[in-house]
Amino acid sequence: AYIEERLRNHIEKERVIIPTVEKAIGPALAKHALAVITGGGTIAREAALYGVPGVTLFPLELPVDRCLSSLGLPIKRASSVEEIMSIIDNAENDIELFIAKAKEIIANMEPPQKTLLEILREVENRGGGGC
């Protein structure tokens, strides 16, 4: 109720959606969000790759999150409602910058398929890989 009250203005403008437990919300919604707050990390990372602040409540800082953050993507870890609210408040001012930065970063990334194919060929050449 506290978060809903603090976000009332955004909720009324349909910029903030607090999904019910029984609804499945996927990455497609993250692309259009002001911020994504989650207990895990995967959807937060996906949001950050769209340029949307991804906030994870997961208690450990993971290397993948540090990597995305070091690239300039908006991935955050929070442990309190106050931290979450601060991130949301700041996101509104910076969202266009985040989106532009994410697009630039993604455009310069190497497609993972290329690396995966190289690894598979290397395994195949060594005669391994049988199941």
C-alpha positions in Angstrom: 0.0 0.0 0.0 2.9 2.4 0.8 4.4 2.0 -2.7 1.0 2.3 -4.4 0.4 5.5 -2.5 3.8 7.0 -3.4 3.3 6.0 -7.1 -0.4 7.0 -7.3 0.3 9.7 -9.9 2.2 7.3 -12.1 -0.4 4.5 -11.6 -3.2 6.9 -12.6 -1.3 7.8 -15.8 -0.8 4.0 -16.4 3.0 4.5 -16.3 3.3 2.2 -13.3 1.6 -1.2 -13.2 1.8 -3.4 -10.1 0.8 -6.8 -11.5 -1.1 -9.2 -9.5 0.5 -12.5 -8.5 -1.6 -14.6 -11.0 -0.6 -12.5 -14.1 2.5 -13.4 -16.0 4.4 -10.4 -17.1 7.3 -10.8 -19.6 10.1 -8.8 -21.0 7.7 -7.1 -23.5 6.2 -5.1 -20.7 9.7 -4.1 -19.4 10.4 -2.3 -22.7 7.6 0.2 -22.0 8.1 0.6 -18.2 9.5 3.5 -16.3 11.4 1.0 -14.1 11.2 -2.8 -13.4 11.5 -3.9 -9.8 11.9 -7.6 -9.3 13.1 -10.1 -6.7 15.4 -11.8 -9.1 17.8 -10.5 -11.7 16.9 -11.8 -15.2 14.0 -9.4 -15.9 15.9 -6.5 -14.3 18.8 -7.2 -16.7 16.4 -7.5 -19.7 14.9 -4.1 -18.7 18.4 -2.5 -18.4 19.2 -3.7 -21.9 16.1 -1.8 -23.1 17.4 1.3 -21.2 14.8 0.9 -18.5 16.1 0.9 -15.0 16.1 -2.7 -13.8 16.0 -2.9 -10.0 16.7 -6.2 -8.3 16.0 -7.0 -4.7 18.3 -10.0 -4.9 20.7 -9.7 -1.9 23.9 -10.5 -3.7 25.7 -8.4 -6.3 26.4 -10.6 -9.3 29.2 -10.2 -11.8 26.8 -10.0 -14.7 25.1 -7.0 -13.0 28.4 -5.3 -12.4 29.3 -5.8 -16.1 26.0 -4.3 -17.3 26.4 -1.4 -14.9 30.0 -0.8 -16.0 28.8 -0.5 -19.6 26.5 2.3 -18.5 23.2 0.3 -18.4 20.7 1.1 -15.7 20.8 -2.0 -13.5 20.5 -1.4 -9.8 20.2 -3.3 -6.6 18.0 -2.1 -3.8 17.3 -3.2 -0.3 14.6 -0.8 0.8 11.5 1.0 -0.4 13.3 4.3 -0.1 16.0 3.1 -2.5 13.4 1.9 -5.0 11.5 5.1 -4.8 14.7 7.1 -5.4 15.5 5.1 -8.5 12.0 5.5 -9.8 12.0 9.2 -9.2 15.3 9.6 -11.0 14.3 7.4 -13.8 11.6 9.7 -15.0 14.2 12.4 -15.7 16.8 10.1 -17.3 14.8 7.6 -19.2 15.5 9.0 -22.7 19.2 9.1 -21.9 19.1 5.5 -20.6 17.3 4.3 -23.8 19.7 6.1 -26.1 22.7 4.7 -24.2 21.3 1.1 -24.2 20.7 1.3 -28.0 24.3 2.4 -28.5 25.7 -0.3 -26.3 23.6 -3.0 -28.0 24.5 -1.8 -31.5 28.2 -2.3 -30.6 27.8 -5.7 -29.0 28.9 -8.8 -30.8 26.0 -11.2 -31.6 26.2 -14.2 -29.2 25.6 -16.6 -32.0 29.0 -16.0 -33.5 30.8 -16.8 -30.2 28.6 -19.8 -29.6 29.3 -21.2 -33.1 33.0 -20.8 -32.5 32.9 -22.7 -29.2 30.8 -25.5 -30.8 33.2 -25.8 -33.7 36.1 -25.9 -31.3 34.5 -28.7 -29.3 33.6 -30.6 -32.5 37.2 -30.3 -33.7 38.5 -31.8 -30.5 36.2 -34.8 -31.0 34.2 -34.0 -27.9 30.6 -33.0 -27.5 29.0 -36.4 -27.6 26.1 -37.0 -25.2 
